[in-house]
């Protein structure tokens, strides 16, 4: 069952998705799936290759930017680049969605695209507490 949490018109985040969720993401108009979860993190986790194959079969773009702990500056930059080139709405996921929204929000803050207060509010509305990551 999909748990896609809208953050902005262009970004939603989710806890671990299944192959069936990919089809639902396509139906909802997403154009890109970003996998922020390293493979093998949990025994019940579907391999990234399965999610990627389902995404490509559904006509979606796919990016794998695995984050362990907090995102590195390189991962933040890579995520910003992938998001900037997306052809439409993006669904990013990890185990709980936290690493996905944290990686995005750090990039937004560093680029000056949104204020820290706005980012904390967007996170809160999606069910994530970004105040410890961003302050405010």
N, C-alpha and C positions, 0 to 999 in steps of 0.2 A: 504494500500500500504506500503510495507516494506521500511524502511529507515535504513538499516544495514550499519554502518560505520566502516570499517576495521581500526583497530588500529595496530594490529600485525597479523602474520599468525595464531596465536592461539586465538586472542580476537577481537571481534567486539562489538560495543555498539549501542544502538538504543533508540529512544524515545519509549513511550508506544507501545507495540505490541498487536495485536489482535490474536484471535484463528487462523484466516487464515494465519497470519504471521508465526505461528508456523510451519505450513505445508511447507511454503516457506523456513524457516530456515532448516528444515530437508532436503529439496531438495538441498539446498546449501551446505550440509555436516556438519552443526553444530551438535555437540553431546551433548551439555549441554546448558541449558538456566538458567541464573541467574536473578531472579527478585529482584531488589533493591528498589522496590516501596512498601510502606505500603498499605495494602488494605484500601479502603474507603477514599483515598486522594481526589478524585474527583468523582462526580456523574456519569460521563460517562466512568469511568475506569472499564474494565472487572475485575471481582474478580480473585485473584491469583489462586484460586482453578480451575477455568476454563482454565487458561493458563497451569497450571500444568497437568490437565487431558489431554489436547491436546498434550502437550509435551510427556507425557508417552505413549499416543496412537500412536504417531509418532515415538516411539522408542528412544526418547531423555531423558537424565537425566535432573533433575530440582532441583534448590536450591532457597530458599526464604531467602534473607538477607536484610530485610527492613531497609533503611537508612532514617532518618529524619534529615534534615539539613546536617551537616558534619558527616562523618562516625566516629564511636568510634574506639579505638584501637582493641576492640574485634571483631568488624565487619570487619575491615581491615584484621585481622588475619584469621577470618573465610573465607573471600573471597579468600585469598591466599591459604588456605588449600583446598578449593573446586576447585580452578583453578588447583592446583598441581595434583589433582586426576582425572581431566577431561580426558576422553578417546579420545579427539579430540578437534576441534575448539569450542569456547564458544561464545555465544551471551548473553550479559548482557544488561538489560534495566531498565529504571525508567521513570519518566515523560518526561524528555528531553534527557536522556542519560548522563547528567552531573554527577549525583551521582555515576553512574556505573563507568565512567572513572576516577573520582576522587578517589573512593575507591580502584580501581586497581592501580592507579599511586602512591598513598601513600604507598601501600604495596610494590610496585617495588622499590621505593626510599628507604624505610626503610630497605629492604633486601639487598640493594646495587646491585640489579639486573640490573639497568639502571641508567644512570646519570640523574640528574634533567633536564639538557639541552635536552637530548634525549627524556625524557618524555614530556617536553613542546612541542617539535617538533612533536612528535607522536600525541599529543592532537590537536595541530593546524591543522595537516594534516587531522584529523577526524572531524574538525569543532568545537573544544572546546579549550577554553583558560585556560590552567592550570598554567599560570605564577603566578597568585595570590595565588594558593594553594601550589605550589612547589618552587616559586621564579625562578630566571634565565630567 
